[in-house]
Amino acid sequence: MLANPSGVRSTACYAQPSHFAFSGRCKLLSSFPNRPRFLSPKKTSKFCSLSLLLSRDGVRCNRFAVKALAEPEVSESVAAAAGGAGAGGSGLLPPVSVKIPFGDREILIETGHIGRQASGSVMATDGETIVYTSVCLSDVPSEPSDFFPLSVTYQERFSAAGRTSGGFFKREGKTKDNEVLICRMIDRPLRPTMLKGFYHETQLLSWVLSYDGLHCPDALAVTAAGIAVALSEVPHSEAIAGVRVGLLGDKFVVNPTTKEMEDSTLDLFLAGTDNAILMIEGYCDFLPEEKLLEAVQVGQGAVREICSAVKALVMKCGKPKMLDAIRLPPPELYRLVEKIAGDELHNVLQIKSKIPRRKAISLLEEKVINRLTDKGYISIEGLSGSGETIQDLIDEEDEDEEIVVDGEVDEGDVHIKPGSRKSTPLGGKRSDGRSPEDIRPITSSCGLLPRAHGSALFTRGETQSLAVVTLGDKQMAQKLDNLANVEEFKRFYLQYSFPPSSVGEVGRMGAPSRREIGHGTLAERALEPILPTEDAFPYTIRVESTITESNGSSSMASVCGGCLALQDAGVPLKCSIAGIAMGLVLDTHEFGGDGTPLILSDITGAEDASGDMDFKVAGNEDGITAFQMDIKVEGITLPVMREALLQARDGRRRILAEMMKCSPPPAKSLSKYAPLIHIMKVAPEKVNMIIGSGGKKVKSIIEETGVEAIDTQDDGIVKITAKDLSSLEKSKSIISSLTMVPTVGDIYRNCEIKSIVPYGVFVEIAPGREGLCHISELTSDWLAKAEDAFKVGERVDVKLIEVNDKGQLRLSRRALLPVPETSPEDPSSKQLTGNPDVVVIADSGKASDEGAPQKYVSVPKAEGLAEEKIDRAKVKSSATKVATSSKSNSAETTLLPRKKVFKRVKKSGSKAVTGVSSNDGE
């Protein structure tokens, strides 16, 4: 650090008494080897001039040095922190294990067992689910910024459920979306409790080490994080805890199990302190506002019990807080800035357009910094301005600007925290001229993208979402990897993207950020309750929301645009829903106000960044489907939340009315470019006939018909996805034929002969379904070879005469032929035609007896002979039913799939069976 050449004594802008004195010489602090981390040398801030307090005599000190006192008076908290700095020193706290309430059960909290070198570490156990959380902070503070330097990492170890990663490296890799969402749930309630002016980078790590599949780790992780911070050196205002509230019937359940959540109509996650709510997030099925408030009240009571137990634990084994490391500008600096820029700031904030307003604020900020740093304190009249005046910016609202990085604030507007807030100015209009309840102008249109299955552009003020819907089959579903090791697919998902161009920035494009994942999930869960069931609409649905402009509430714009795009894609929604973001301005006592809250509807980016609450609510006119609230102060009460919910309901109703004016309106019918999906129900035992050996049959159907996919389920559900109707109908016909249940006696006309074999022909009675017509059933006359009378491709009429137990078909052409005329002296012919159930074989006697009259005999099945296998893939399911008969010892056979054996017999030694005459000369 630099020495002060003038020798003027100055005071650093710390809220607490400093342990340093300023002088012309500087001594190193390294003489204290066990000094606390906040006594270490600090990084120099480029904004250090804002941390200086003007001396009482009005002389500004440009340079100063820090000198350690000869015998520094170190407070008890500093001494305790320094004494416990050694890893193996006596300052290590003994292990402590306590049980604290967690809904209708207790959880075990252990500290001091593992992670003893961390500033705070906790092992939390619920059932057999275990979460380990640690908190550490850097020795050197970072440069001052608008946000507390906190980073959170949450990881679900596969080993927690007795699994390992399926990837090549066999270890956890990229953070999953579910882990990102829980990271946000940990971060959001912790951040408001962190004290301003503490700039040591703080890292919170949380791992799921064991998971029993019954107790969810998310609420446990939030509670463990709150306890770890409370036990650590990190200065904060209150201990926090998190719980989940479900609704089973009419009963609210705190921290329900995974099985109970399957029947719950509410999924509410709440985090807060013992006296205030800091964050809520959840999803429900059109739950009324009053019912939601009841659930919040139940959850707040559970959080209060946990926080009370945590406070007792902190009193027992908590570490001293690093309060001496807090650096805040003095109150005089706030008043000085207000005196310099108060009136101009009021005028600048009235600029309605976002870009010129932000540029004007940037110029005003530059003026104030120049006044306080380069030129020192001078009279307000002598304040020099830049080349471009603020009034020019008020007159010209369409100029470009340099965008200020926004960190985690939703829409990236500037952070304005006026030094004085008075209730009178807040009672008028907002910066864009609206009253607290007004909604910005809304326009919407559908069908912008001709090749997309559905599209909509939703614009609300300076916030705009382009929503696109894509429909597909099950192959398009999103596979989820979870600890439960259960294969899970999402048939509906919404993907939100926030490119830097939406706020006029140049930025990195890559994997979705945590904020994008969180906003996309919120919009997805808001739309999910209005979707039809899979049976009614068997498509996988993907919604993309690209934010093309942003000035507040882009996630709720995604809800509105997504709803319109789904209607444009022809998805039969149960109803329309809309989303709105509510804000809160607390006229706090800290700035001289009376504490009266002011609730704002449809907040802008500046109101989000500078306000005290961001409360997003989605639903229809009467109920809520999704909600998310983040508090940037120490919390709000239930009456304030009730007022915000009722005001949000009125806002949703107005937005829904504007969405009805969409021009052009949604098509509400399937696009001609959308795939066609047909659902069939077949007998479950027939599914394998569609699949075939190794999937050969289903692949051949897809290749033959040109459909995109055929999906089969064990319960007999078959889904056919095709691009056009002709291919769909063709595949449907083949599958129907394969799985049909033929009835004996059915007649099939104009059927094609697919192949000829020595014992008959195979006839295709339906696409993909063939049966055997034995040579004896082809004609009424005796036929030596089937190819002598028939050819492949020839068409014949056949009758189904039998189905065997394997499903194979036996056909007959002869049964449909006209009965031949016979002479009275030919009794065998009469008996032949009079008993169609008896199969007969023609015998012409010896080979030398040409011209001899034919004799017809019925030959029974020959036992002990092996059945010939018909090696044809398309006839695997074919069958033939044969009449029951007696034994025969002949060796000359023709085999059928039904194991029925027929043979030609000579005149001598043959016997006629019932109904057949044998004139053999006996």
Stockholm file with secondary structure:
# STOCKHOLM 1.0

chainA/1-922         MLANPSGVRSTACYAQPSHFAFSGRCKLLSSFPNRPRFLSPKKTSKFCSLSLLLSRDGVRCNRFAVKALAEPEVSESVAAAAGGAGAGGSGLLPPVSVKIPFGDREILIETGHIGRQASGSVMATDGETIVYTSVCLSDVPSEPSDFFPLSVTYQERFSAAGRTSGGFFKREGKTKDNEVLICRMIDRPLRPTMLKGFYHETQLLSWVLSYDGLHCPDALAVTAAGIAVALSEVPHSEAIAGVRVGLLGDKFVVNPTTKEMEDSTLDLFLAGTDNAILMIEGYCDFLPEEKLLEAVQVGQGAVREICSAVKALVMKCGKPKMLDAIRLPPPELYRLVEKIAGDELHNVLQIKSKIPRRKAISLLEEKVINRLTDKGYISIEGLSGSGETIQDLIDEEDEDEEIVVDGEVDEGDVHIKPGSRKSTPLGGKRSDGRSPEDIRPITSSCGLLPRAHGSALFTRGETQSLAVVTLGDKQMAQKLDNLANVEEFKRFYLQYSFPPSSVGEVGRMGAPSRREIGHGTLAERALEPILPTEDAFPYTIRVESTITESNGSSSMASVCGGCLALQDAGVPLKCSIAGIAMGLVLDTHEFGGDGTPLILSDITGAEDASGDMDFKVAGNEDGITAFQMDIKVEGITLPVMREALLQARDGRRRILAEMMKCSPPPAKSLSKYAPLIHIMKVAPEKVNMIIGSGGKKVKSIIEETGVEAIDTQDDGIVKITAKDLSSLEKSKSIISSLTMVPTVGDIYRNCEIKSIVPYGVFVEIAPGREGLCHISELTSDWLAKAEDAFKVGERVDVKLIEVNDKGQLRLSRRALLPVPETSPEDPSSKQLTGNPDVVVIADSGKASDEGAPQKYVSVPKAEGLAEEKIDRAKVKSSATKVATSSKSNSAETTLLPRKKVFKRVKKSGSKAVTGVSSNDGE
#=GR chainA/1-922 SS CCCCTTCCCCCBCBSSCCSEEECSSCCCGGGCTTCCGGGSCCCCCTTGGGGBCCCTTSCCCSCCCEEECSSCCCCHHHHHHHHTCSTTSTTCCCCEEEEEEETTEEEEEEESSSCTTSSEEEEEEETTEEEEEEEEEEEEECCCCSSCCEEEEEEECGGGGTCCCCSSSCSCCSCCHHHHHHHHHHHHHHGGGBCTTCCEEEEEEEEEEECCSSSCHHHHHHHHHHHHHHHSSCCBSCCCEEEEEEEETTEEEESCCHHHHTTCSEEEEEEECSSCEEEEEEEEEEECHHHHHHHHHHHHHHHHHHHHHHHHHHHHHCCCCCGGGCBCCCHHHHHHHHHHHHHHHHHHTTCCSHHHHHHHHHHHHHHHHHHHHTSCSCCGGGCCCCSSCHHHHHHCCSCCCCCCCCTTSSSCCCCCCCSCCCHHHHTSCCTTSCCTTCCCCEEEEECCSTTSSEEEEEEETTEEEEEEEEEECGGGSEEECCTTCCCEEESEEEEEECCGGGGTCCCCCCSCCHHHHHHHHHHHHHHGGGSCCTTTCCCEEEEEEEEEECSSCHHHHHHHHHHHHHHHTTCCCSSCCEEEEEEEEECCGGGTCCCCEEEEESCCHHHHHHSSEEEEEEECSSCEEEEEEEESSSCBCHHHHHHHHHHHHHHHHHHHHHHTTCSSCCCCSCCTTSCEEEEEECCGGGHHHHHCGGGHHHHHHHHHHCCSEEEECTTSEEEEEESSHHHHHHHHHHHHHHHCCCCTTCEEEEEEEEEEETTEEEEEEETTEEEEEEGGGTCSSCCSCGGGTCCTTCEEEEEEEEECTTCCEEEESGGGSCCCCCCTTCHHHHHHHHCTTSCCEEECCSTTCTTCCCEEECCCCBTTCCCCCCCCGGGTTCCCCCCCCCCBCCSCCEECTTCCEECCCCSTTCCCCTTCCCCSCC
#=GC SS_cons         CCCCTTCCCCCBCBSSCCSEEECSSCCCGGGCTTCCGGGSCCCCCTTGGGGBCCCTTSCCCSCCCEEECSSCCCCHHHHHHHHTCSTTSTTCCCCEEEEEEETTEEEEEEESSSCTTSSEEEEEEETTEEEEEEEEEEEEECCCCSSCCEEEEEEECGGGGTCCCCSSSCSCCSCCHHHHHHHHHHHHHHGGGBCTTCCEEEEEEEEEEECCSSSCHHHHHHHHHHHHHHHSSCCBSCCCEEEEEEEETTEEEESCCHHHHTTCSEEEEEEECSSCEEEEEEEEEEECHHHHHHHHHHHHHHHHHHHHHHHHHHHHHCCCCCGGGCBCCCHHHHHHHHHHHHHHHHHHTTCCSHHHHHHHHHHHHHHHHHHHHTSCSCCGGGCCCCSSCHHHHHHCCSCCCCCCCCTTSSSCCCCCCCSCCCHHHHTSCCTTSCCTTCCCCEEEEECCSTTSSEEEEEEETTEEEEEEEEEECGGGSEEECCTTCCCEEESEEEEEECCGGGGTCCCCCCSCCHHHHHHHHHHHHHHGGGSCCTTTCCCEEEEEEEEEECSSCHHHHHHHHHHHHHHHTTCCCSSCCEEEEEEEEECCGGGTCCCCEEEEESCCHHHHHHSSEEEEEEECSSCEEEEEEEESSSCBCHHHHHHHHHHHHHHHHHHHHHHTTCSSCCCCSCCTTSCEEEEEECCGGGHHHHHCGGGHHHHHHHHHHCCSEEEECTTSEEEEEESSHHHHHHHHHHHHHHHCCCCTTCEEEEEEEEEEETTEEEEEEETTEEEEEEGGGTCSSCCSCGGGTCCTTCEEEEEEEEECTTCCEEEESGGGSCCCCCCTTCHHHHHHHHCTTSCCEEECCSTTCTTCCCEEECCCCBTTCCCCCCCCGGGTTCCCCCCCCCCBCCSCCEECTTCCEECCCCSTTCCCCTTCCCCSCC
//
